[in-house]
Amino acid sequence: MGEEEHFECLIIGAGISGLDAAYHLQEHCKWASYAILERRANLGGTWDFFNYPGIRSDSDMYTFGFSWKVWKSAKPIAPAKDILAYLKEAAEEQGMMEKIKFNMDIETAAWVSADNRWHLTTTTGRKYSCNVLFGCTGYYSYETPFEPSFPGQEAFSGKIVHPQKWTKEYDELVVGAKVAIIGSGATAVTILPNISNDASHVTMVQRTPTYIAAKPEVDPWAKFFKDWLPLNIAAKINRWKAVLLGALFYQYCVRYPNHARKLIKAGMFNEVKSVMDREEFDKHFSPPYNPWEQRFCLAPGGDFFQPIRDGKATMVTGHIDHFTENGIQMKDGKNIEADLIISATGLTIQQNFPFSTMKVTVDGKPYVAATHLIYNAFMISEVPNFAFVIGYTNASWTLKADIASMYFTKMLNYMRSNKITKVVPKEDPDGNVKHEYFSGGLSSGYFTRSGDILPKQGDKFPWKGGVNYILDLVQMTFGGFSTDSLEFEMENKKTS
């Protein structure tokens, strides 16, 4: 369908990572032509895709927002509509909208060493090529959420929905209904307070409790800085305050898990002690893992706990035995009546990570994710001229997107300065690198379920990393472009 359109760089995805990448390309590689290929009809990625009640950021906007675009509100946790408006405004201000090609679902991506280019074809037959490809498609599958089947679910007379498949129909079904939410992660913690006023009652059915912290809706220090200092200065202070406090809290949880567990549980108990005794609290709020071994949930203004105090929501902890016509039967004999069941059971990692749904070949050989190593949490072994973004699990996603995008421009400039046409990470066979499952530093289900299909990580640099913002900032932002374990091709000559 027409001739192939060529660019120096193609960015896949117009979500927060793709826009961040575009900014840094425009800022630091003004010489490079580029386009963003987005398979949806709108930018925003996650924030345009999900529609479940209350969807919001699960980390503060001072660090989740861009380093180059001020987040003006004093509210650190923002709803999706505000984030989407912020992203659109950022794209328009930076002239990115004309660079985005919407409704471009890439079917195949083929690296060809004969011309050292990527050749992409869309599902409609459009063809593109580029010298360097940058993957900004996130990590979870849009097509297949994690939906475990439960015994007897076909007998349930109501509707069962996964939040990833939420439509306006379910907003209407919630009204006046008895709703059961299966799950205890960030999605369940978000949905519960946002439907409790419309539903007749909400029951949260969890197998494993989660650490949840109430966070002020408005950060008083952020508001103080914003009110008394120039906006740009206030934004920098608020961003670094959030970075440092977040890093310190994470290290505190990792280094002193017992003390952290007591502190966090004391905060949770304080929220529900008016309606729960200590025994009941321990049953529902005692995760069997240490803080930050899995994602830590935030509740703006303590909104998760309010419906529990008001009697509008109930916690049930245990194992589901089966679904009944009218709800859920637990293995301990407890019966939960429900008209609507929300199965907030989690995400599924892309089967072809980090290439989303694209069928990828390298010189005719199909890409099989599990047979590759992740290089510096930024590239993939044996895959030329390709880099990608995967955000932090213990800090804001955008912090890593910013670092990866900046480092990507360093790579492009290094290649241009040295007349390099091909760069590919290569594992040294004598390097004794131990291959490990990639987990992002967490034991969360979506990572453990995907260990066999994801690219692996090593046990030493540069095959391991990407979980420490401060360390990455020093090495990848303030340092130069590292050539460690990279093989280059320049004017038909290979160097390493």
C-alpha positions in Angstrom: 0.0 0.0 0.0 2.2 2.8 -1.3 5.9 3.4 -0.8 7.8 2.8 2.5 8.1 6.0 4.5 11.5 6.4 6.2 12.5 8.1 9.4 15.7 8.3 11.4 13.7 7.1 14.4 10.3 5.6 15.0 8.6 5.7 18.4 6.0 3.0 19.1 3.3 4.3 21.3 1.9 7.8 22.2 1.5 7.2 25.9 3.5 9.0 28.6 6.7 7.2 27.6 6.3 7.9 23.9 5.7 11.6 24.4 8.6 11.8 26.8 10.8 10.2 24.1 9.6 12.6 21.5 10.4 15.6 23.7 14.0 14.4 24.3 14.5 13.7 20.6 13.3 17.2 19.7 15.5 18.7 22.4 18.7 16.7 22.0 18.6 15.2 18.5 17.2 18.1 16.4 18.9 16.5 13.4 16.8 13.3 13.6 13.5 12.9 11.7 11.0 10.9 13.7 7.3 9.9 14.0 5.2 8.3 16.7 3.1 5.3 15.6 0.1 4.9 17.8 -2.4 2.1 17.2 -5.3 3.8 19.1 -7.2 6.8 17.9 -6.0 9.0 20.8 -2.8 9.6 22.7 -2.4 8.8 26.4 -2.0 5.0 26.5 -3.2 3.7 29.8 -5.0 6.9 30.6 -7.1 6.7 27.4 -7.5 2.9 27.5 -8.9 2.3 31.0 -12.4 3.4 32.0 -13.1 1.8 35.3 -14.5 4.0 38.2 -11.9 6.3 39.8 -8.9 5.4 37.7 -6.0 7.5 38.9 -2.3 7.7 39.2 -0.8 5.3 41.7 2.2 7.5 42.4 2.5 11.3 42.9 2.2 13.5 39.9 5.3 15.6 40.8 7.3 12.6 39.6 4.8 10.9 37.4 4.5 14.1 35.4 7.2 15.2 32.9 10.4 16.8 34.1 9.8 19.4 31.3 6.1 20.1 31.9 5.1 21.5 35.3 2.3 19.7 37.1 0.5 22.7 38.5 -2.0 21.2 40.9 -1.2 20.7 44.6 -3.0 17.4 44.5 -0.3 14.7 44.2 -2.7 11.9 43.0 -4.7 12.7 39.9 -7.7 11.2 38.1 -7.2 9.8 34.6 -9.1 12.7 32.9 -6.7 15.3 34.4 -3.7 13.2 33.4 -5.0 12.8 29.9 -5.6 16.6 29.6 -2.1 17.2 30.9 -0.6 14.9 28.3 -2.6 16.5 25.4 -1.6 19.9 26.5 2.1 18.8 26.7 1.9 17.3 23.2 0.3 20.4 21.8 2.8 22.8 23.4 5.7 20.8 22.0 4.3 20.5 18.5 4.1 16.7 18.8 0.6 16.2 17.5 1.7 16.5 13.9 4.3 13.8 14.5 1.8 11.2 15.8 0.3 8.8 13.3 -2.9 7.4 14.9 -4.6 4.1 14.1 -1.3 2.6 13.1 -1.4 -1.0 14.4 2.0 -2.5 13.6 1.7 -6.1 12.5 5.3 -6.9 11.7 8.7 -5.3 12.5 11.7 -6.8 10.7 15.3 -5.9 11.2 17.3 -6.3 8.0 21.1 -6.2 8.4 21.5 -5.8 4.6 20.5 -2.1 5.0 20.7 -1.8 8.8 17.1 -0.7 9.1 13.9 -1.7 10.7 11.0 -2.3 8.3 7.5 -2.0 9.7 4.1 -2.9 8.2 0.8 -2.1 9.7 -2.4 -4.2 9.7 -3.7 -2.0 6.9 -0.6 -2.4 4.7 1.2 0.9 5.5 4.9 0.6 5.4 7.6 2.4 7.4 11.3 2.1 8.0 13.7 3.6 10.4 17.4 3.4 11.5 16.5 3.1 15.2 13.3 1.9 16.9 12.2 3.0 20.3 9.5 0.9 22.1 7.2 2.8 24.3 4.3 0.4 24.6 4.3 -0.3 28.3 4.5 -3.8 29.7 0.9 -5.2 30.0 -1.3 -6.7 27.3 -4.3 -4.5 26.3 -5.9 -7.6 24.7 -5.8 -10.2 27.5 -6.1 -9.2 31.1 -5.6 -11.9 33.8 -9.0 -13.5 34.1 -8.8 -16.7 36.2 -11.9 -18.9 35.9 -13.7 -19.8 39.1 -15.7 -23.0 39.7 -19.4 -22.4 39.0 -19.1 -18.9 37.5 -21.4 -19.9 34.6 -24.1 -20.4 37.2 -23.9 -16.7 38.4 -27.0 -14.9 37.3 -25.4 -11.4 37.2 -22.5 -9.9 35.2 -18.8 -10.5 35.7 -16.4 -7.9 34.4 -12.7 -7.3 34.5 -11.8 -3.6 35.0 -9.8 -3.7 31.8 -13.0 -4.3 29.9 -15.1 -1.7 31.8 -17.7 0.2 29.8 -20.5 2.7 30.7 -22.9 -0.2 30.9 -21.2 -1.3 34.1 -21.5 2.2 35.6 -25.2 1.8 35.3 -25.2 -1.8 36.7 -23.4 -0.6 39.8 -26.3 1.7 40.9 -28.3 0.1 43.7 -26.4 -3.2 43.3 -24.6 -5.5 45.6 -21.1 -5.5 44.2 -18.3 -8.0 45.0 -14.8 -6.9 44.0 -12.3 -9.8 43.7 -8.8 -8.6 44.3 -6.7 -6.4 46.6 -4.3 -4.5 44.3 -4.3 -0.9 43.3 -7.3 -1.3 40.9 -9.5 -2.8 43.6 -8.3 -0.2 46.1 -9.3 2.5 43.6 -12.7 1.1 42.5 -14.1 0.4 46.0 -14.4 4.0 47.3 -15.5 5.2 43.9 -18.6 2.9 43.6 -19.6 2.7 47.3 -22.0 5.6 47.2 -23.8 4.3 44.1 -23.9 0.6 45.1 -26.2 -0.7 47.8 -23.1 -2.5 49.3 -19.6 -3.4 48.2 -17.7 -6.4 49.4 -14.0 -6.7 48.7 -13.0 -10.4 48.4 -9.3 -10.8 48.8 -7.0 -13.8 49.0 -4.0 -11.8 50.1 -4.1 -8.4 51.9 -2.2 -5.4 50.7 -0.4 -2.5 52.3 -2.4 0.6 51.9 -1.4 4.1 53.1 -3.8 7.1 53.4 -2.2 10.1 51.7 -3.5 13.7 52.0 -5.5 14.8 49.0 -3.5 18.0 48.9 0.2 18.0 49.8 0.5 20.9 52.3 4.2 21.5 51.6 3.6 21.4 47.8 0.8 23.9 48.2 3.1 26.1 50.4 5.9 26.1 47.8 3.4 26.7 45.0 1.8 29.6 46.8 5.0 31.3 47.8 7.6 30.5 45.1 7.7 31.0 41.3 6.0 28.1 39.7 9.0 26.6 38.0 11.1 26.7 41.2 8.2 25.2 43.2 7.8 22.4 40.7 11.4 21.4 40.9 11.3 21.5 44.7 8.1 19.4 44.8 9.6 16.9 42.3 12.8 16.4 44.2 11.0 16.3 47.5 8.8 13.4 46.1 11.8 11.6 44.6 13.9 11.7 47.8 11.1 10.9 50.2 10.0 8.1 48.0 13.5 6.7 47.7 14.1 7.0 51.4 10.8 5.3 52.2 11.5 2.4 49.8 15.0 1.9 51.3 13.5 2.0 54.8 11.0 -0.7 53.9 13.7 -2.9 52.3 16.3 -2.4 55.0 14.0 -2.5 58.1 11.0 -4.5 57.0 9.8 -5.4 60.4 9.8 -1.9 61.6 8.2 -0.7 58.4 5.5 -3.3 58.6 4.6 -2.2 62.2 4.5 1.5 61.1 2.3 0.9 58.1 -0.1 -1.4 59.9 -0.4 1.1 62.7 -1.5 3.7 60.1 -4.0 1.3 58.6 -5.4 0.3 62.0 -5.9 3.9 62.9 -8.1 4.3 59.8 -10.5 1.4 60.7 -10.2 1.0 64.5 -13.6 2.5 65.0 -15.3 -0.4 63.2 -12.8 -3.3 63.6 -11.2 -4.9 66.6 -7.5 -5.9 66.4 -8.3 -9.6 65.5 -10.5 -8.7 62.5 -8.0 -6.0 61.4 -5.2 -8.5 61.4 -7.2 -10.9 59.3 -7.8 -8.3 56.6 -4.7 -6.1 56.7 -1.8 -8.4 57.3 0.0 -9.1 54.0 2.2 -12.2 54.1 5.1 -10.3 52.5 7.3 -7.3 53.5 6.4 -3.8 52.4 7.4 -3.0 48.8 8.0 -6.7 47.9 4.8 -5.9 45.9 3.3 -2.6 44.9 2.4 -0.3 47.7 -1.1 1.2 47.4 -2.1 4.8 48.1 -5.5 6.0 49.2 -5.9 9.8 48.6 -7.5 11.3 51.6 -7.9 7.8 53.0 -10.8 7.3 50.6 -10.5 3.5 50.7 -11.1 3.3 54.4 -14.1 5.7 54.6 -16.7 3.3 53.1 -15.6 0.7 55.5 -16.1 3.1 58.4 -19.5 4.1 57.0 -20.7 0.5 56.7 -20.9 0.8 52.9 -18.1 -1.7 52.3 -17.0 -5.0 53.8 -13.8 -6.9 53.7 -13.7 -10.7 53.3 -10.3 -12.5 53.3 -9.9 -16.1 52.3 -10.2 -18.5 49.4 -13.1 -18.6 46.9 -14.7 -22.1 46.7 -17.2 -21.4 43.9 -19.6 -19.0 42.4 -23.3 -19.5 43.1 -26.4 -18.1 41.3 -26.5 -15.2 43.7 -22.8 -14.6 44.5 -19.7 -16.2 45.9 -19.3 -19.1 48.3 -16.0 -19.0 50.3 -14.1 -22.1 51.5 -14.8 -21.2 55.1 -18.5 -21.4 54.4 -19.2 -17.6 54.2 -21.6 -16.6 51.4 -21.3 -13.2 49.7 -24.4 -12.0 47.9 -23.7 -10.1 44.7 -25.6 -8.7 41.6 -22.3 -7.7 39.9 -18.8 -9.2 40.3 -15.8 -7.1 39.4 -12.8 -9.4 38.9 -9.9 -7.1 39.6 -7.5 -10.0 39.3 -4.6 -8.2 37.6 -2.8 -7.7 34.4 -1.1 -10.0 31.9 2.4 -9.1 30.7 2.9 -8.8 26.9 3.7 -12.2 25.5 6.2 -10.6 23.1 7.7 -8.1 25.5 8.8 -5.4 24.8 7.3 -5.5 21.3 3.6 -5.6 22.3 1.6 -7.4 19.6 4.2 -7.0 16.8 5.6 -10.0 15.1 9.3 -9.3 15.1 12.2 -10.9 13.2 15.9 -10.2 13.2 17.3 -11.1 9.8 14.5 -13.5 9.3 14.7 -15.2 12.7 11.6 -14.8 14.8 12.1 -12.9 18.1 11.3 -15.1 21.1 11.4 -12.9 24.2 12.4 -15.6 26.7 15.6 -16.4 24.8 17.0 -12.9 25.2 18.6 -10.9 28.0 17.6 -7.4 29.0 20.6 -5.0 28.7 20.7 -2.1 31.3 16.9 -2.3 31.5 17.0 -0.4 28.2 17.9 -2.7 25.3 17.6 -6.4 24.4 20.4 -8.8 23.6 20.9 -9.7 19.9 18.3 -7.1 18.8 20.0 -4.3 16.9 19.2 -0.6 17.0 16.3 -1.0 19.4 15.7 0.4 22.9 12.6 0.5 25.1 11.1 2.0 28.2 10.0 0.1 31.2 9.2 2.3 34.2 10.1 1.7 37.8 7.9 -0.5 40.0 9.1 1.2 43.2 8.8 4.8 42.0 7.0 6.7 39.3 7.0 5.2 35.8 8.0 8.5 34.2 11.2 8.9 36.2 12.6 5.9 34.3 11.0 7.0 31.0 12.8 10.3 31.4 16.2 8.6 32.0 15.7 6.1 29.2 14.7 8.7 26.7 17.6 10.9 27.6 20.0 7.9 27.3 18.4 7.0 24.0 19.3 10.4 22.6 22.9 9.9 23.8 23.0 6.6 21.9 21.7 8.3 18.7 24.2 11.1 19.0 27.1 8.7 19.7 26.1 6.7 16.6 26.0 9.8 14.5 29.3 11.2 15.7 31.1 7.9 15.1 29.3 7.0 11.9 27.8 3.9 13.4 25.0 2.2 11.5 24.3 -0.7 13.9 24.5 -1.3 17.7 23.6 -4.5 19.3 24.0 -5.8 22.9 26.0 -9.0 23.0 26.5 -11.3 26.0 30.1 -12.3 26.5 30.1 -16.2 26.5 33.0 -16.1 28.9 31.3 -13.5 31.2 29.6 -16.1 33.4 26.4 -14.1 33.5 23.7 -16.0 35.4 20.3 -15.7 33.8 17.4 -14.8 36.2 13.7 -14.0 35.8 13.0 -10.4 35.3 10.7 -9.1 38.1 11.1 -5.4 38.2 12.2 -5.8 41.8 8.7 -7.2 42.9 7.1 -10.5 43.6 3.8 -9.3 42.1 1.6 -12.0 40.4 1.8 -10.4 36.9 5.6 -10.8 37.0 5.8 -14.2 38.6 3.2 -15.6 36.2 5.2 -14.3 33.2 8.7 -15.4 34.3 9.0 -18.1 31.6 8.0 -15.9 28.7 9.8 -12.6 29.5 13.3 -11.8 28.5 15.7 -12.6 31.3 18.0 -10.4 33.3 21.6 -11.1 34.4 23.1 -11.1 37.8 25.6 -8.3 37.1 25.9 -5.0 35.3 25.1 -4.3 32.5 22.6 -7.1 32.4 20.9 -6.2 35.6 19.6 -2.8 36.8 16.7 -0.4 36.3 15.3 -0.5 39.9 17.2 2.4 41.5 16.3 5.9 40.3 19.3 7.6 42.0 21.8 5.1 40.7 20.3 5.2 37.1 20.3 9.0 37.2 24.0 9.1 38.0 25.0 6.4 35.5 22.7 7.1 32.6 21.9 10.9 32.8 25.0 12.4 34.2 27.4 9.9 32.7 28.3 9.4 29.1 27.1 6.7 26.7 28.5 3.3 27.9 29.8 0.9 25.2 30.1 -2.0 27.6 28.9 -5.3 26.0 27.8 -3.5 22.8 28.9 -4.5 19.3 29.0 -1.8 16.7 29.0 -1.8 12.9 30.5 1.1 11.1 30.9 1.3 7.3 30.7 -2.5 7.1 33.4 -3.0 9.7 32.5 -4.5 13.1 33.9 -3.2 16.3 33.1 -4.1 19.9 
